Amino acid sequence: MYREDFLRMLAGTVVLTGLTLGYFVNAGWFLLTAFAGLNLLQSSFTHWCPAMYFLDKCGVKRCRCGIKKES
């Protein structure tokens, strides 16, 4: 699995966790979902995401070098 795949999996997990905890535990957990959404929005403009730093430190492969994109 590559860094981009891990990032999408992490974002989806954070969103679903925030929604689940917000519904069943306390509405304050919806702020976690809002944080994930804001982080995704800012990273679309800046092309920088804090999670990428940690994924790099964990040694996750950076790209699919040499693999053709599907059209």
PDB file of N, CA, C and O in Angstrom:
ATOM      1  N   MET A   1       0.841  -1.169   0.000  1.00  0.00           N
ATOM      2  CA  MET A   1       0.000   0.000   0.000  1.00  0.00           C
ATOM      3  C   MET A   1       0.893   1.241   0.000  1.00  0.00           C
ATOM      4  O   MET A   1       1.977   1.245   0.584  1.00  0.00           O
ATOM      5  N   TYR A   2       0.426   2.270  -0.652  1.00  0.00           N
ATOM      6  CA  TYR A   2       1.210   3.483  -0.787  1.00  0.00           C
ATOM      7  C   TYR A   2       0.679   4.587   0.122  1.00  0.00           C
ATOM      8  O   TYR A   2      -0.405   4.484   0.696  1.00  0.00           O
ATOM      9  N   ARG A   3       1.484   5.655   0.233  1.00  0.00           N
ATOM     10  CA  ARG A   3       1.189   6.756   1.138  1.00  0.00           C
ATOM     11  C   ARG A   3      -0.190   7.368   0.887  1.00  0.00           C
ATOM     12  O   ARG A   3      -0.922   7.656   1.835  1.00  0.00           O
ATOM     13  N   GLU A   4      -0.544   7.567  -0.369  1.00  0.00           N
ATOM     14  CA  GLU A   4      -1.833   8.164  -0.704  1.00  0.00           C
ATOM     15  C   GLU A   4      -2.988   7.268  -0.261  1.00  0.00           C
ATOM     16  O   GLU A   4      -4.027   7.753   0.186  1.00  0.00           O
ATOM     17  N   ASP A   5      -2.792   5.952  -0.389  1.00  0.00           N
ATOM     18  CA  ASP A   5      -3.824   5.006   0.051  1.00  0.00           C
ATOM     19  C   ASP A   5      -3.995   5.058   1.566  1.00  0.00           C
ATOM     20  O   ASP A   5      -5.117   5.069   2.071  1.00  0.00           O
ATOM     21  N   PHE A   6      -2.867   5.089   2.292  1.00  0.00           N
ATOM     22  CA  PHE A   6      -2.922   5.193   3.748  1.00  0.00           C
ATOM     23  C   PHE A   6      -3.608   6.490   4.177  1.00  0.00           C
ATOM     24  O   PHE A   6      -4.384   6.507   5.132  1.00  0.00           O
ATOM     25  N   LEU A   7      -3.313   7.571   3.461  1.00  0.00           N
ATOM     26  CA  LEU A   7      -3.904   8.862   3.817  1.00  0.00           C
ATOM     27  C   LEU A   7      -5.418   8.834   3.659  1.00  0.00           C
ATOM     28  O   LEU A   7      -6.144   9.328   4.522  1.00  0.00           O
ATOM     29  N   ARG A   8      -5.894   8.261   2.565  1.00  0.00           N
ATOM     30  CA  ARG A   8      -7.342   8.158   2.358  1.00  0.00           C
ATOM     31  C   ARG A   8      -7.987   7.265   3.414  1.00  0.00           C
ATOM     32  O   ARG A   8      -9.072   7.563   3.912  1.00  0.00           O
ATOM     33  N   MET A   9      -7.309   6.165   3.753  1.00  0.00           N
ATOM     34  CA  MET A   9      -7.824   5.265   4.772  1.00  0.00           C
ATOM     35  C   MET A   9      -7.872   5.953   6.136  1.00  0.00           C
ATOM     36  O   MET A   9      -8.836   5.785   6.884  1.00  0.00           O
ATOM     37  N   LEU A  10      -6.844   6.720   6.458  1.00  0.00           N
ATOM     38  CA  LEU A  10      -6.806   7.453   7.721  1.00  0.00           C
ATOM     39  C   LEU A  10      -7.919   8.503   7.780  1.00  0.00           C
ATOM     40  O   LEU A  10      -8.610   8.621   8.793  1.00  0.00           O
ATOM     41  N   ALA A  11      -8.091   9.259   6.702  1.00  0.00           N
ATOM     42  CA  ALA A  11      -9.129  10.297   6.679  1.00  0.00           C
ATOM     43  C   ALA A  11     -10.522   9.674   6.820  1.00  0.00           C
ATOM     44  O   ALA A  11     -11.356  10.185   7.568  1.00  0.00           O
ATOM     45  N   GLY A  12     -10.769   8.597   6.120  1.00  0.00           N
ATOM     46  CA  GLY A  12     -12.059   7.923   6.222  1.00  0.00           C
ATOM     47  C   GLY A  12     -12.310   7.380   7.616  1.00  0.00           C
ATOM     48  O   GLY A  12     -13.429   7.451   8.125  1.00  0.00           O
ATOM     49  N   THR A  13     -11.264   6.833   8.236  1.00  0.00           N
ATOM     50  CA  THR A  13     -11.393   6.304   9.592  1.00  0.00           C
ATOM     51  C   THR A  13     -11.693   7.413  10.594  1.00  0.00           C
ATOM     52  O   THR A  13     -12.538   7.248  11.474  1.00  0.00           O
ATOM     53  N   VAL A  14     -11.000   8.547  10.459  1.00  0.00           N
ATOM     54  CA  VAL A  14     -11.226   9.671  11.374  1.00  0.00           C
ATOM     55  C   VAL A  14     -12.647  10.206  11.218  1.00  0.00           C
ATOM     56  O   VAL A  14     -13.307  10.497  12.216  1.00  0.00           O
ATOM     57  N   VAL A  15     -13.124  10.339   9.989  1.00  0.00           N
ATOM     58  CA  VAL A  15     -14.473  10.845   9.758  1.00  0.00           C
ATOM     59  C   VAL A  15     -15.518   9.894  10.333  1.00  0.00           C
ATOM     60  O   VAL A  15     -16.427  10.324  11.043  1.00  0.00           O
ATOM     61  N   LEU A  16     -15.391   8.613  10.031  1.00  0.00           N
ATOM     62  CA  LEU A  16     -16.376   7.653  10.535  1.00  0.00           C
ATOM     63  C   LEU A  16     -16.320   7.514  12.052  1.00  0.00           C
ATOM     64  O   LEU A  16     -17.355   7.346  12.697  1.00  0.00           O
ATOM     65  N   THR A  17     -15.120   7.584  12.627  1.00  0.00           N
ATOM     66  CA  THR A  17     -14.989   7.520  14.082  1.00  0.00           C
ATOM     67  C   THR A  17     -15.642   8.736  14.734  1.00  0.00           C
ATOM     68  O   THR A  17     -16.357   8.604  15.727  1.00  0.00           O
ATOM     69  N   GLY A  18     -15.395   9.917  14.175  1.00  0.00           N
ATOM     70  CA  GLY A  18     -16.001  11.133  14.717  1.00  0.00           C
ATOM     71  C   GLY A  18     -17.513  11.113  14.630  1.00  0.00           C
ATOM     72  O   GLY A  18     -18.199  11.544  15.557  1.00  0.00           O
ATOM     73  N   LEU A  19     -18.034  10.614  13.522  1.00  0.00           N
ATOM     74  CA  LEU A  19     -19.489  10.530  13.368  1.00  0.00           C
ATOM     75  C   LEU A  19     -20.095   9.519  14.341  1.00  0.00           C
ATOM     76  O   LEU A  19     -21.127   9.786  14.957  1.00  0.00           O
ATOM     77  N   THR A  20     -19.459   8.373  14.475  1.00  0.00           N
ATOM     78  CA  THR A  20     -19.969   7.335  15.378  1.00  0.00           C
ATOM     79  C   THR A  20     -19.946   7.801  16.834  1.00  0.00           C
ATOM     80  O   THR A  20     -20.937   7.664  17.551  1.00  0.00           O
ATOM     81  N   LEU A  21     -18.811   8.351  17.262  1.00  0.00           N
ATOM     82  CA  LEU A  21     -18.709   8.830  18.638  1.00  0.00           C
ATOM     83  C   LEU A  21     -19.640  10.016  18.888  1.00  0.00           C
ATOM     84  O   LEU A  21     -20.199  10.148  19.977  1.00  0.00           O
ATOM     85  N   GLY A  22     -19.805  10.868  17.894  1.00  0.00           N
ATOM     86  CA  GLY A  22     -20.709  12.005  18.034  1.00  0.00           C
ATOM     87  C   GLY A  22     -22.155  11.578  18.179  1.00  0.00           C
ATOM     88  O   GLY A  22     -22.924  12.205  18.907  1.00  0.00           O
ATOM     89  N   TYR A  23     -22.519  10.528  17.498  1.00  0.00           N
ATOM     90  CA  TYR A  23     -23.901  10.048  17.566  1.00  0.00           C
ATOM     91  C   TYR A  23     -24.167   9.272  18.848  1.00  0.00           C
ATOM     92  O   TYR A  23     -25.198   9.475  19.489  1.00  0.00           O
ATOM     93  N   PHE A  24     -23.247   8.382  19.233  1.00  0.00           N
ATOM     94  CA  PHE A  24     -23.495   7.482  20.357  1.00  0.00           C
ATOM     95  C   PHE A  24     -22.959   7.977  21.706  1.00  0.00           C
ATOM     96  O   PHE A  24     -23.476   7.577  22.749  1.00  0.00           O
ATOM     97  N   VAL A  25     -21.932   8.838  21.708  1.00  0.00           N
ATOM     98  CA  VAL A  25     -21.294   9.215  22.966  1.00  0.00           C
ATOM     99  C   VAL A  25     -21.596  10.658  23.346  1.00  0.00           C
ATOM    100  O   VAL A  25     -22.257  10.915  24.352  1.00  0.00           O
ATOM    101  N   ASN A  26     -21.113  11.596  22.540  1.00  0.00           N
ATOM    102  CA  ASN A  26     -21.252  13.010  22.871  1.00  0.00           C
ATOM    103  C   ASN A  26     -21.134  13.814  21.583  1.00  0.00           C
ATOM    104  O   ASN A  26     -20.272  13.533  20.750  1.00  0.00           O
ATOM    105  N   ALA A  27     -21.984  14.799  21.417  1.00  0.00           N
ATOM    106  CA  ALA A  27     -21.991  15.603  20.193  1.00  0.00           C
ATOM    107  C   ALA A  27     -20.677  16.354  19.978  1.00  0.00           C
ATOM    108  O   ALA A  27     -20.392  16.777  18.858  1.00  0.00           O
ATOM    109  N   GLY A  28     -19.882  16.525  21.018  1.00  0.00           N
ATOM    110  CA  GLY A  28     -18.586  17.188  20.874  1.00  0.00           C
ATOM    111  C   GLY A  28     -17.638  16.451  19.939  1.00  0.00           C
ATOM    112  O   GLY A  28     -16.726  17.051  19.373  1.00  0.00           O
ATOM    113  N   TRP A  29     -17.856  15.143  19.778  1.00  0.00           N
ATOM    114  CA  TRP A  29     -17.001  14.367  18.870  1.00  0.00           C
ATOM    115  C   TRP A  29     -17.191  14.753  17.406  1.00  0.00           C
ATOM    116  O   TRP A  29     -16.347  14.427  16.572  1.00  0.00           O
ATOM    117  N   PHE A  30     -18.270  15.431  17.083  1.00  0.00           N
ATOM    118  CA  PHE A  30     -18.454  15.896  15.705  1.00  0.00           C
ATOM    119  C   PHE A  30     -17.363  16.892  15.309  1.00  0.00           C
ATOM    120  O   PHE A  30     -17.113  17.104  14.123  1.00  0.00           O
ATOM    121  N   LEU A  31     -16.719  17.500  16.302  1.00  0.00           N
ATOM    122  CA  LEU A  31     -15.597  18.402  16.004  1.00  0.00           C
ATOM    123  C   LEU A  31     -14.431  17.648  15.372  1.00  0.00           C
ATOM    124  O   LEU A  31     -13.679  18.227  14.587  1.00  0.00           O
ATOM    125  N   LEU A  32     -14.269  16.377  15.697  1.00  0.00           N
ATOM    126  CA  LEU A  32     -13.228  15.562  15.064  1.00  0.00           C
ATOM    127  C   LEU A  32     -13.499  15.427  13.570  1.00  0.00           C
ATOM    128  O   LEU A  32     -12.580  15.517  12.755  1.00  0.00           O
ATOM    129  N   THR A  33     -14.749  15.215  13.219  1.00  0.00           N
ATOM    130  CA  THR A  33     -15.129  15.135  11.806  1.00  0.00           C
ATOM    131  C   THR A  33     -14.907  16.481  11.119  1.00  0.00           C
ATOM    132  O   THR A  33     -14.439  16.529   9.981  1.00  0.00           O
ATOM    133  N   ALA A  34     -15.239  17.565  11.801  1.00  0.00           N
ATOM    134  CA  ALA A  34     -15.015  18.899  11.236  1.00  0.00           C
ATOM    135  C   ALA A  34     -13.528  19.155  11.025  1.00  0.00           C
ATOM    136  O   ALA A  34     -13.135  19.729  10.009  1.00  0.00           O
ATOM    137  N   PHE A  35     -12.700  18.734  11.974  1.00  0.00           N
ATOM    138  CA  PHE A  35     -11.256  18.889  11.839  1.00  0.00           C
ATOM    139  C   PHE A  35     -10.732  18.127  10.628  1.00  0.00           C
ATOM    140  O   PHE A  35      -9.913  18.647   9.869  1.00  0.00           O
ATOM    141  N   ALA A  36     -11.199  16.907  10.449  1.00  0.00           N
ATOM    142  CA  ALA A  36     -10.764  16.110   9.301  1.00  0.00           C
ATOM    143  C   ALA A  36     -11.176  16.791   7.996  1.00  0.00           C
ATOM    144  O   ALA A  36     -10.396  16.845   7.045  1.00  0.00           O
ATOM    145  N   GLY A  37     -12.396  17.307   7.958  1.00  0.00           N
ATOM    146  CA  GLY A  37     -12.865  18.000   6.757  1.00  0.00           C
ATOM    147  C   GLY A  37     -12.062  19.253   6.457  1.00  0.00           C
ATOM    148  O   GLY A  37     -11.703  19.506   5.307  1.00  0.00           O
ATOM    149  N   LEU A  38     -11.779  20.040   7.493  1.00  0.00           N
ATOM    150  CA  LEU A  38     -10.976  21.252   7.295  1.00  0.00           C
ATOM    151  C   LEU A  38      -9.559  20.918   6.846  1.00  0.00           C
ATOM    152  O   LEU A  38      -8.985  21.617   6.012  1.00  0.00           O
ATOM    153  N   ASN A  39      -8.999  19.849   7.402  1.00  0.00           N
ATOM    154  CA  ASN A  39      -7.658  19.438   7.010  1.00  0.00           C
ATOM    155  C   ASN A  39      -7.628  18.984   5.552  1.00  0.00           C
ATOM    156  O   ASN A  39      -6.686  19.303   4.826  1.00  0.00           O
ATOM    157  N   LEU A  40      -8.640  18.249   5.120  1.00  0.00           N
ATOM    158  CA  LEU A  40      -8.714  17.829   3.715  1.00  0.00           C
ATOM    159  C   LEU A  40      -8.862  19.035   2.795  1.00  0.00           C
ATOM    160  O   LEU A  40      -8.268  19.084   1.718  1.00  0.00           O
ATOM    161  N   LEU A  41      -9.663  20.009   3.231  1.00  0.00           N
ATOM    162  CA  LEU A  41      -9.860  21.214   2.426  1.00  0.00           C
ATOM    163  C   LEU A  41      -8.572  22.017   2.294  1.00  0.00           C
ATOM    164  O   LEU A  41      -8.209  22.424   1.190  1.00  0.00           O
ATOM    165  N   GLN A  42      -7.873  22.250   3.413  1.00  0.00           N
ATOM    166  CA  GLN A  42      -6.640  23.035   3.341  1.00  0.00           C
ATOM    167  C   GLN A  42      -5.568  22.300   2.550  1.00  0.00           C
ATOM    168  O   GLN A  42      -4.775  22.934   1.854  1.00  0.00           O
ATOM    169  N   SER A  43      -5.531  20.973   2.645  1.00  0.00           N
ATOM    170  CA  SER A  43      -4.500  20.240   1.907  1.00  0.00           C
ATOM    171  C   SER A  43      -4.758  20.261   0.405  1.00  0.00           C
ATOM    172  O   SER A  43      -3.827  20.092  -0.382  1.00  0.00           O
ATOM    173  N   SER A  44      -6.007  20.465  -0.002  1.00  0.00           N
ATOM    174  CA  SER A  44      -6.285  20.568  -1.434  1.00  0.00           C
ATOM    175  C   SER A  44      -5.720  21.860  -2.019  1.00  0.00           C
ATOM    176  O   SER A  44      -5.404  21.924  -3.207  1.00  0.00           O
ATOM    177  N   PHE A  45      -5.594  22.889  -1.178  1.00  0.00           N
ATOM    178  CA  PHE A  45      -5.030  24.160  -1.639  1.00  0.00           C
ATOM    179  C   PHE A  45      -3.514  24.229  -1.459  1.00  0.00           C
ATOM    180  O   PHE A  45      -2.807  24.774  -2.307  1.00  0.00           O
ATOM    181  N   THR A  46      -3.021  23.678  -0.356  1.00  0.00           N
ATOM    182  CA  THR A  46      -1.595  23.827  -0.043  1.00  0.00           C
ATOM    183  C   THR A  46      -0.750  22.632  -0.475  1.00  0.00           C
ATOM    184  O   THR A  46       0.478  22.720  -0.504  1.00  0.00           O
ATOM    185  N   HIS A  47      -1.400  21.514  -0.812  1.00  0.00           N
ATOM    186  CA  HIS A  47      -0.699  20.259  -1.156  1.00  0.00           C
ATOM    187  C   HIS A  47       0.212  19.808  -0.022  1.00  0.00           C
ATOM    188  O   HIS A  47       1.269  19.224  -0.262  1.00  0.00           O
ATOM    189  N   TRP A  48      -0.200  20.082   1.211  1.00  0.00           N
ATOM    190  CA  TRP A  48       0.545  19.667   2.395  1.00  0.00           C
ATOM    191  C   TRP A  48      -0.435  19.150   3.432  1.00  0.00           C
ATOM    192  O   TRP A  48      -1.468  19.768   3.691  1.00  0.00           O
ATOM    193  N   CYS A  49      -0.101  18.013   4.021  1.00  0.00           N
ATOM    194  CA  CYS A  49      -0.948  17.415   5.038  1.00  0.00           C
ATOM    195  C   CYS A  49      -0.059  16.907   6.166  1.00  0.00           C
ATOM    196  O   CYS A  49       0.919  16.206   5.904  1.00  0.00           O
ATOM    197  N   PRO A  50      -0.373  17.242   7.406  1.00  0.00           N
ATOM    198  CA  PRO A  50       0.462  16.791   8.524  1.00  0.00           C
ATOM    199  C   PRO A  50       0.598  15.276   8.607  1.00  0.00           C
ATOM    200  O   PRO A  50       1.635  14.776   9.041  1.00  0.00           O
ATOM    201  N   ALA A  51      -0.417  14.549   8.204  1.00  0.00           N
ATOM    202  CA  ALA A  51      -0.351  13.084   8.269  1.00  0.00           C
ATOM    203  C   ALA A  51       0.742  12.540   7.351  1.00  0.00           C
ATOM    204  O   ALA A  51       1.309  11.485   7.635  1.00  0.00           O
ATOM    205  N   MET A  52       1.048  13.235   6.262  1.00  0.00           N
ATOM    206  CA  MET A  52       2.099  12.778   5.342  1.00  0.00           C
ATOM    207  C   MET A  52       3.450  12.713   6.044  1.00  0.00           C
ATOM    208  O   MET A  52       4.251  11.821   5.765  1.00  0.00           O
ATOM    209  N   TYR A  53       3.706  13.643   6.945  1.00  0.00           N
ATOM    210  CA  TYR A  53       4.955  13.657   7.701  1.00  0.00           C
ATOM    211  C   TYR A  53       5.098  12.357   8.497  1.00  0.00           C
ATOM    212  O   TYR A  53       6.153  11.723   8.488  1.00  0.00           O
ATOM    213  N   PHE A  54       4.018  11.972   9.185  1.00  0.00           N
ATOM    214  CA  PHE A  54       4.064  10.762   9.998  1.00  0.00           C
ATOM    215  C   PHE A  54       4.140   9.503   9.135  1.00  0.00           C
ATOM    216  O   PHE A  54       4.815   8.541   9.503  1.00  0.00           O
ATOM    217  N   LEU A  55       3.464   9.502   8.008  1.00  0.00           N
ATOM    218  CA  LEU A  55       3.540   8.348   7.114  1.00  0.00           C
ATOM    219  C   LEU A  55       4.946   8.195   6.550  1.00  0.00           C
ATOM    220  O   LEU A  55       5.432   7.075   6.390  1.00  0.00           O
ATOM    221  N   ASP A  56       5.608   9.317   6.246  1.00  0.00           N
ATOM    222  CA  ASP A  56       6.996   9.264   5.788  1.00  0.00           C
ATOM    223  C   ASP A  56       7.900   8.701   6.876  1.00  0.00           C
ATOM    224  O   ASP A  56       8.772   7.879   6.594  1.00  0.00           O
ATOM    225  N   LYS A  57       7.698   9.139   8.124  1.00  0.00           N
ATOM    226  CA  LYS A  57       8.513   8.662   9.248  1.00  0.00           C
ATOM    227  C   LYS A  57       8.303   7.170   9.497  1.00  0.00           C
ATOM    228  O   LYS A  57       9.197   6.485   9.992  1.00  0.00           O
ATOM    229  N   CYS A  58       7.112   6.672   9.148  1.00  0.00           N
ATOM    230  CA  CYS A  58       6.821   5.240   9.320  1.00  0.00           C
ATOM    231  C   CYS A  58       7.360   4.403   8.166  1.00  0.00           C
ATOM    232  O   CYS A  58       7.286   3.175   8.205  1.00  0.00           O
ATOM    233  N   GLY A  59       7.900   5.053   7.142  1.00  0.00           N
ATOM    234  CA  GLY A  59       8.505   4.333   6.028  1.00  0.00           C
ATOM    235  C   GLY A  59       7.535   3.864   4.958  1.00  0.00           C
ATOM    236  O   GLY A  59       7.838   2.931   4.214  1.00  0.00           O
ATOM    237  N   VAL A  60       6.372   4.499   4.873  1.00  0.00           N
ATOM    238  CA  VAL A  60       5.393   4.120   3.855  1.00  0.00           C
ATOM    239  C   VAL A  60       5.901   4.586   2.495  1.00  0.00           C
ATOM    240  O   VAL A  60       6.414   5.698   2.367  1.00  0.00           O
ATOM    241  N   LYS A  61       5.758   3.731   1.475  1.00  0.00           N
ATOM    242  CA  LYS A  61       6.223   4.073   0.124  1.00  0.00           C
ATOM    243  C   LYS A  61       5.508   5.311  -0.390  1.00  0.00           C
ATOM    244  O   LYS A  61       4.311   5.495  -0.166  1.00  0.00           O
ATOM    245  N   ARG A  62       6.265   6.161  -1.089  1.00  0.00           N
ATOM    246  CA  ARG A  62       5.752   7.468  -1.496  1.00  0.00           C
ATOM    247  C   ARG A  62       4.887   7.446  -2.746  1.00  0.00           C
ATOM    248  O   ARG A  62       3.897   8.176  -2.797  1.00  0.00           O
ATOM    249  N   CYS A  63       5.211   6.645  -3.756  1.00  0.00           N
ATOM    250  CA  CYS A  63       4.468   6.747  -5.005  1.00  0.00           C
ATOM    251  C   CYS A  63       4.431   5.409  -5.726  1.00  0.00           C
ATOM    252  O   CYS A  63       5.096   4.446  -5.344  1.00  0.00           O
ATOM    253  N   ARG A  64       3.643   5.389  -6.763  1.00  0.00           N
ATOM    254  CA  ARG A  64       3.539   4.210  -7.614  1.00  0.00           C
ATOM    255  C   ARG A  64       4.446   4.407  -8.829  1.00  0.00           C
ATOM    256  O   ARG A  64       3.969   4.407  -9.964  1.00  0.00           O
ATOM    257  N   CYS A  65       5.711   4.569  -8.607  1.00  0.00           N
ATOM    258  CA  CYS A  65       6.654   4.856  -9.693  1.00  0.00           C
ATOM    259  C   CYS A  65       6.631   3.736 -10.733  1.00  0.00           C
ATOM    260  O   CYS A  65       6.748   2.555 -10.405  1.00  0.00           O
ATOM    261  N   GLY A  66       6.481   4.135 -11.973  1.00  0.00           N
ATOM    262  CA  GLY A  66       6.520   3.168 -13.066  1.00  0.00           C
ATOM    263  C   GLY A  66       5.183   2.503 -13.364  1.00  0.00           C
ATOM    264  O   GLY A  66       5.101   1.684 -14.279  1.00  0.00           O
ATOM    265  N   ILE A  67       4.152   2.827 -12.628  1.00  0.00           N
ATOM    266  CA  ILE A  67       2.844   2.233 -12.864  1.00  0.00           C
ATOM    267  C   ILE A  67       2.008   3.214 -13.681  1.00  0.00           C
ATOM    268  O   ILE A  67       1.874   4.381 -13.314  1.00  0.00           O
ATOM    269  N   LYS A  68       1.451   2.736 -14.783  1.00  0.00           N
ATOM    270  CA  LYS A  68       0.656   3.594 -15.634  1.00  0.00           C
ATOM    271  C   LYS A  68      -0.703   3.866 -15.001  1.00  0.00           C
ATOM    272  O   LYS A  68      -1.288   2.996 -14.355  1.00  0.00           O
ATOM    273  N   LYS A  69      -1.191   5.081 -15.194  1.00  0.00           N
ATOM    274  CA  LYS A  69      -2.515   5.445 -14.708  1.00  0.00           C
ATOM    275  C   LYS A  69      -3.568   4.796 -15.616  1.00  0.00           C
ATOM    276  O   LYS A  69      -3.383   4.680 -16.828  1.00  0.00           O
ATOM    277  N   GLU A  70      -4.677   4.378 -14.993  1.00  0.00           N
ATOM    278  CA  GLU A  70      -5.787   3.844 -15.771  1.00  0.00           C
ATOM    279  C   GLU A  70      -6.548   5.002 -16.395  1.00  0.00           C
ATOM    280  O   GLU A  70      -6.720   6.053 -15.779  1.00  0.00           O
ATOM    281  N   SER A  71      -7.003   4.794 -17.636  1.00  0.00           N
ATOM    282  CA  SER A  71      -7.754   5.877 -18.279  1.00  0.00           C
ATOM    283  C   SER A  71      -9.193   5.506 -18.491  1.00  0.00           C
ATOM    284  O   SER A  71      -9.965   6.305 -19.021  1.00  0.00           O
TER     285      SER A  71
END
